[in-house]
Amino acid sequence: MQVYLFVHFREKSTPDGEQVYFGLSKDGYHWEEVNDGRPILWAYYGDKGVRDFTIIRANKDKKFYIFATDLSLAYGMRNQYNNSWEEIAKKGSKCFSVWESDNLVDWSEQRLVKIGNEDFGCMWAPDIIYDQEQDDYVLHWSSPHKHNDFGWKGIYYSRTKDFVQFTEPKALYQKEDSGVIDSAIYEENGSYYMFVKSEDKPAKIVLMKAEKVTGPYTRVENFDKSMESLEAGLYEAPTAVRLVDGKWCLFLDFYGVPGAGQGYVPFIADSLSEGNFVRSDQAFEFPYGFKHGTILTITMEEYERIKNHKWEE
């Protein structure tokens, strides 16, 4: 039986919000909290907070890996970043926080993997996809870069076979008329589809298609039409999953209000290639506001193991 794990954080002004949380679902529509809505894992290194998670089940060693942005607004925004997003963009972490596990309940200690050099600003929102053509994994993320004086952000990538050694970063996608962040890539019928948040023109989520993981990517125009009714500048962090009925569920992170009203909003489509996503709030239930994360398909045995595990306080 195919069930689902959602790895995410919570929008809270206290440090416990920017930690690792799990949500579970048997159908992808109705979600339940894990560990009574408390963090599963804590970040003790780097910025001592983590956001924007991705999780993957590796093909070869069957391990699970969680990657996250190394950033705490609860601590850092008031401290080393002087309440400045611009300062975060230029001086933020060049590392990602990483945890690994054989069984989804026993996790390694947090480690920091340095991917960027001083040409990069903050390394935001990692996502990982397996590349069948090269039999490795493509880690991609958004960053500002020295080449344009840390202006518009772009999507960059690095390859790895073992989640320890990574190739030098390369540009994956740059938008000519605005920055782009929060990339999420999925394979469907041999083609690759990348959701990104465009920071302007339009300030909305866009969907693109390519025949290779690293592009070149072109816009899926029909998706733009399905997003026309959404107010610009209020949605980010796209993440998607293919449900057992074959439909795709796309979650967009709504940040248009302060505090607890933020969280994911669901959209459903028959396929990525058609790009016709319909907002479907009434079909979904969440115990609280999920923030920027990724959904992993798991087994019923893994679901029960997570649900019944005695997590540390």
C-alpha angles and dihedrals in degrees: 000000000000115000133162144246120196116199110197148133132239130242101242131139091225122082094250090071094065095061135092116291130178129211124187133206135176095201107020090247105073117049133194132195124248125219090014090295094303126128119281094202134016131214112231099167137058111010089351091235134079135203141168101041133200126186129193138181106223116229099219110036092024089225122145120234128195118197123187144173110266098228137117118189090180090064106016104042090063095037127032096007098051094222090297126131087191090059091049090050092054103032104028125119122303088201139079123220113236136192127178135197142175095211111019093251105061107061133184121241115275114274129188119230114198109215104155130065127209091284087072131073122208115339106231137189108353120207129180133207131176114242108213092190094061098023094233140095128266114214110196133179144155125263143158112240141206092240090078097028091265092299124129111019122236138194116258133181145200130191128229139172098189107024088243104074118047132185123240111282119261133187113265102176136359122182112218098217104035147005122277129208142166101045119192120180129197135177123229124172093339096311128101125229124197125196115199136169110242110210093209142001084056111010088206143090114287131192125217136184134215139168092226129044093243095046152182090236128202128192122266097222096194090063090058089058092052089054096048095101094053115099111245122250098023105089133064144142101063116201127170142189135190109236126216091259089060096252122126120235115204118194120201120194109234112209100165095116132046123257128344096006090074122095146097125326118198129229125183131209135171092228143355091234092061092043094201103144121179122200110245110180095148093059095058138071128194126181092217140343110308113204132201110328146119135256122230124195109232139174126259089249090056090046092055092045092055094042095051099038118119100233119203117255 
